Amino acid sequence: MIELKNITIQKGKRTIFDNVNLKFEPGKSYALIGHSGSGKSTLLNTIAGFETLKKGEVQLDQKRLKADFRFYRDILGYVFQNYGLVDSMTINQNLDMALAFKKGSRSGKKQLKTHSLQKVGLDIEGKRKVATLSGGEQQRVALARLILKQPRLILADEPTGSLDEANGQKVMELLFDMVDDTRMLIIATHDLTLAQQCDEIIQVDALKCHSSALETVQSM
């Protein structure tokens, strides 16, 4: 379980979140919704341990995040809005990052990489440089890397933003399929239709977070 306890974040003189308390449980999918600039990405980065907090703490299984950040990093998978890939490296080299600490033969890992690309609908040469790919292709490479890592905590910032409706739905099906008794998914999105597919919706405004029942969001 991930807990945000009394989280306060400021950017200059602006208070982004003030005394926020949230819980995220394994086996569930969560959608963070809100207008542009409401703090969705900041909240995701807070959960990931990337933000500087003025007050409060993030806990993993009732332990402070800072106390065991290396373990937390190992269980975390993040699909960034800008994909988080190394442009100067090839597709295979980017995927190798997810396999760095996994045991197995070179041929076995090659097969895993091919399979992960196929799962996200990419039938392209792994030796291609990431810089030569379209935005949609880069987003799917980032998802293929996530599939290879199989993290317990899956964060995704606008995961369908660069995709058409059909491919976007396929991507969300892949993400939802990763959720099980030990894994949770948290996405940031402005797409209410996508958000309604999640188990729980959290509305994000400039200062506070409110856990919201699905029926409440549907009636908006």
GINOR-V336426 format. One record per backbone hydrogen bond with DSSP energy under -0.5 kcal/mol. NH is the residue of the N-H (numbers start at 1). CO is the residue of the C=O. E is the energy in kcal/mol with one decimal. If there is no record, write none. Layout:
nh=NH co=CO e=E
nh=NH co=CO e=E
//
This chain:
nh=2 co=24 e=-2.6
nh=3 co=59 e=-2.5
nh=4 co=22 e=-2.9
nh=5 co=3 e=-0.6
nh=5 co=57 e=-2.7
nh=6 co=4 e=-0.6
nh=7 co=20 e=-2.8
nh=8 co=55 e=-2.3
nh=9 co=17 e=-2.1
nh=11 co=14 e=-3.0
nh=12 co=10 e=-0.5
nh=14 co=11 e=-2.0
nh=16 co=9 e=-2.5
nh=16 co=14 e=-0.7
nh=17 co=9 e=-1.3
nh=18 co=207 e=-2.5
nh=20 co=7 e=-2.6
nh=22 co=4 e=-1.7
nh=24 co=2 e=-2.7
nh=27 co=180 e=-0.6
nh=27 co=183 e=-2.9
nh=28 co=25 e=-1.0
nh=30 co=185 e=-2.9
nh=31 co=200 e=-2.3
nh=32 co=187 e=-3.3
nh=33 co=31 e=-0.6
nh=33 co=202 e=-2.5
nh=34 co=189 e=-0.5
nh=38 co=35 e=-2.0
nh=43 co=39 e=-2.4
nh=44 co=40 e=-2.1
nh=45 co=41 e=-2.7
nh=46 co=42 e=-1.9
nh=47 co=43 e=-2.2
nh=48 co=44 e=-2.0
nh=49 co=45 e=-0.6
nh=49 co=46 e=-1.0
nh=50 co=45 e=-3.1
nh=51 co=45 e=-0.8
nh=53 co=51 e=-0.6
nh=54 co=8 e=-2.4
nh=55 co=8 e=-1.5
nh=57 co=5 e=-1.7
nh=59 co=3 e=-2.9
nh=60 co=63 e=-3.0
nh=61 co=1 e=-3.1
nh=61 co=59 e=-0.5
nh=63 co=60 e=-1.4
nh=65 co=58 e=-3.0
nh=67 co=64 e=-1.0
nh=68 co=64 e=-0.7
nh=68 co=65 e=-1.3
nh=69 co=66 e=-0.6
nh=72 co=68 e=-2.0
nh=73 co=69 e=-2.8
nh=74 co=70 e=-1.5
nh=75 co=71 e=-1.3
nh=76 co=72 e=-0.7
nh=76 co=73 e=-0.6
nh=77 co=153 e=-2.8
nh=79 co=155 e=-2.9
nh=80 co=78 e=-0.8
nh=83 co=80 e=-1.6
nh=84 co=82 e=-0.7
nh=85 co=82 e=-0.5
nh=87 co=85 e=-0.8
nh=89 co=86 e=-1.7
nh=91 co=128 e=-2.0
nh=92 co=126 e=-2.5
nh=94 co=90 e=-1.9
nh=95 co=91 e=-2.3
nh=96 co=92 e=-2.3
nh=97 co=93 e=-0.7
nh=97 co=94 e=-0.7
nh=98 co=95 e=-1.2
nh=99 co=95 e=-0.6
nh=99 co=96 e=-0.8
nh=100 co=96 e=-0.6
nh=100 co=97 e=-0.6
nh=102 co=99 e=-1.6
nh=109 co=105 e=-2.3
nh=110 co=106 e=-2.2
nh=111 co=107 e=-2.0
nh=112 co=108 e=-1.9
nh=113 co=109 e=-2.3
nh=114 co=110 e=-2.2
nh=115 co=111 e=-2.5
nh=116 co=112 e=-2.4
nh=117 co=113 e=-2.0
nh=118 co=114 e=-2.1
nh=119 co=115 e=-2.1
nh=120 co=116 e=-1.1
nh=121 co=118 e=-1.4
nh=122 co=117 e=-3.1
nh=123 co=121 e=-0.6
nh=128 co=125 e=-1.7
nh=130 co=89 e=-2.5
nh=131 co=87 e=-1.7
nh=132 co=129 e=-1.6
nh=133 co=130 e=-1.9
nh=138 co=134 e=-2.5
nh=139 co=135 e=-2.1
nh=140 co=136 e=-1.7
nh=141 co=137 e=-1.9
nh=142 co=138 e=-2.2
nh=143 co=139 e=-1.7
nh=144 co=140 e=-2.2
nh=145 co=141 e=-2.2
nh=146 co=142 e=-1.6
nh=147 co=143 e=-2.4
nh=148 co=144 e=-1.8
nh=149 co=145 e=-1.8
nh=150 co=146 e=-2.1
nh=152 co=75 e=-0.9
nh=153 co=75 e=-2.6
nh=154 co=152 e=-0.6
nh=154 co=184 e=-2.5
nh=155 co=77 e=-3.2
nh=155 co=153 e=-0.6
nh=156 co=186 e=-2.1
nh=157 co=79 e=-2.8
nh=158 co=156 e=-0.7
nh=158 co=188 e=-2.8
nh=161 co=158 e=-1.8
nh=163 co=160 e=-1.7
nh=168 co=164 e=-2.8
nh=169 co=165 e=-2.1
nh=170 co=166 e=-1.7
nh=171 co=167 e=-2.3
nh=172 co=168 e=-2.1
nh=173 co=169 e=-2.2
nh=174 co=170 e=-2.0
nh=175 co=171 e=-2.2
nh=176 co=172 e=-3.0
nh=177 co=173 e=-2.1
nh=178 co=174 e=-0.8
nh=178 co=175 e=-0.8
nh=179 co=175 e=-0.6
nh=179 co=176 e=-1.1
nh=183 co=180 e=-0.9
nh=184 co=152 e=-2.4
nh=185 co=28 e=-2.0
nh=186 co=154 e=-2.9
nh=187 co=30 e=-2.7
nh=188 co=156 e=-2.5
nh=189 co=32 e=-2.6
nh=192 co=190 e=-0.8
nh=195 co=191 e=-2.4
nh=196 co=192 e=-2.2
nh=197 co=194 e=-1.6
nh=198 co=195 e=-1.9
nh=199 co=29 e=-0.8
nh=200 co=29 e=-1.7
nh=201 co=212 e=-1.2
nh=202 co=31 e=-3.4
nh=203 co=201 e=-0.5
nh=203 co=210 e=-1.9
nh=204 co=33 e=-2.9
nh=205 co=203 e=-0.5
nh=205 co=208 e=-2.0
nh=210 co=203 e=-2.0
nh=212 co=201 e=-2.6
nh=216 co=213 e=-0.5
nh=217 co=213 e=-1.5
nh=218 co=214 e=-2.5
nh=219 co=215 e=-1.2
nh=220 co=217 e=-1.5
//
